[in-house]
């Protein structure tokens, strides 16, 4: 059973399972949670890069109080800015294009595209 688990784990690293991939240029593993500078150091600069900011608003209950036995809630609206970068790596016609998404400079997702074109 242990041998089977090791084979499955090793296979997921080699094939670039949902949370990362092995950079073909260097053989180093890119993983969720890596900072953008770590990814560049492990692999190289991306072939494409797009940046944007997303603003979200949420309402949060700050406190609940009961004057005269009637329940009231005090809420506050919070605004959060999320810095997003989408990177593209084209490793050539024999490998899949990789799409990386960073939120606040941390890698949060890796997706495969079709075969590259370089």
LINCOR-V931905 format. One record per pair of residues at least 12 apart in sequence whose C-alpha atoms are under 7 Angstrom apart, sorted by the first residue. I is the first residue (numbers start at 1). GAP is how many residues later the second one is. D is the distance in Angstrom with one decimal. If there is no record, write none. Layout:
i=I gap=GAP d=D
i=I gap=GAP d=D
This chain:
i=18 gap=92 d=6.5
i=19 gap=12 d=5.9
i=19 gap=13 d=5.5
i=19 gap=90 d=6.5
i=19 gap=91 d=6.4
i=20 gap=12 d=6.1
i=20 gap=90 d=6.0
i=23 gap=20 d=5.6
i=25 gap=18 d=6.4
i=26 gap=16 d=7.0
i=26 gap=17 d=6.0
i=28 gap=14 d=5.8
i=28 gap=15 d=6.9
i=32 gap=75 d=5.1
i=32 gap=76 d=5.4
i=32 gap=77 d=6.6
i=33 gap=73 d=5.2
i=33 gap=74 d=5.0
i=33 gap=75 d=6.4
i=34 gap=72 d=5.6
i=34 gap=73 d=5.4
i=35 gap=70 d=5.5
i=35 gap=71 d=4.6
i=35 gap=72 d=6.2
i=36 gap=69 d=5.8
i=36 gap=70 d=6.4
i=46 gap=41 d=6.0
i=46 gap=42 d=5.8
i=46 gap=43 d=5.3
i=47 gap=41 d=5.6
i=47 gap=42 d=5.3
i=47 gap=43 d=6.5
i=48 gap=39 d=5.5
i=48 gap=40 d=4.8
i=48 gap=41 d=7.0
i=49 gap=36 d=6.8
i=49 gap=37 d=5.7
i=49 gap=38 d=4.6
i=49 gap=39 d=6.5
i=50 gap=35 d=5.6
i=50 gap=36 d=5.2
i=50 gap=37 d=6.6
i=51 gap=33 d=5.8
i=51 gap=34 d=4.5
i=51 gap=35 d=6.5
i=52 gap=31 d=6.2
i=52 gap=32 d=5.4
i=52 gap=33 d=6.5
i=53 gap=28 d=6.5
i=53 gap=29 d=5.6
i=53 gap=30 d=4.7
i=53 gap=31 d=5.9
i=54 gap=27 d=5.8
i=54 gap=28 d=5.2
i=54 gap=29 d=6.6
i=55 gap=24 d=6.8
i=55 gap=25 d=5.7
i=55 gap=26 d=4.6
i=55 gap=27 d=6.3
i=56 gap=23 d=5.7
i=56 gap=24 d=5.3
i=56 gap=25 d=6.6
i=57 gap=20 d=6.6
i=57 gap=21 d=5.6
i=57 gap=22 d=4.5
i=57 gap=23 d=6.4
i=58 gap=19 d=5.6
i=58 gap=20 d=5.4
i=58 gap=21 d=6.6
i=59 gap=16 d=6.4
i=59 gap=17 d=5.6
i=59 gap=18 d=4.4
i=59 gap=19 d=6.2
i=60 gap=15 d=5.4
i=60 gap=16 d=5.5
i=60 gap=17 d=6.3
i=61 gap=12 d=6.6
i=61 gap=13 d=5.9
i=61 gap=14 d=4.3
i=61 gap=15 d=6.5
i=62 gap=12 d=5.6
i=62 gap=13 d=5.3
i=62 gap=14 d=6.6
i=82 gap=21 d=6.5
i=82 gap=22 d=6.2
i=83 gap=20 d=5.7
i=83 gap=21 d=4.9
i=84 gap=18 d=5.6
i=84 gap=19 d=4.7
i=84 gap=20 d=6.3
i=85 gap=16 d=5.8
i=85 gap=17 d=5.1
i=85 gap=18 d=6.7
i=86 gap=13 d=7.0
i=86 gap=14 d=5.7
i=86 gap=15 d=4.6
i=86 gap=16 d=6.4
i=87 gap=12 d=5.7
i=87 gap=13 d=5.0
i=87 gap=14 d=6.4
i=88 gap=12 d=6.4
i=90 gap=26 d=5.2
i=90 gap=27 d=7.0
i=90 gap=28 d=6.8
i=91 gap=25 d=6.0
i=91 gap=27 d=6.9
i=92 gap=24 d=4.5
i=92 gap=25 d=5.2
i=92 gap=26 d=4.5
i=93 gap=22 d=5.4
i=93 gap=23 d=4.4
i=93 gap=24 d=5.0
i=93 gap=25 d=6.2
i=94 gap=21 d=6.4
i=94 gap=22 d=7.0
i=95 gap=20 d=5.4
i=95 gap=21 d=6.1
i=96 gap=16 d=6.1
i=96 gap=17 d=5.8
i=96 gap=18 d=5.4
i=96 gap=19 d=4.3
i=96 gap=20 d=5.7
i=97 gap=15 d=5.9
i=97 gap=16 d=4.9
i=97 gap=17 d=5.9
i=97 gap=18 d=5.8
i=97 gap=19 d=5.2
i=98 gap=12 d=6.7
i=98 gap=13 d=5.8
i=98 gap=14 d=4.9
i=98 gap=15 d=6.0
i=99 gap=12 d=5.1
i=99 gap=13 d=6.3
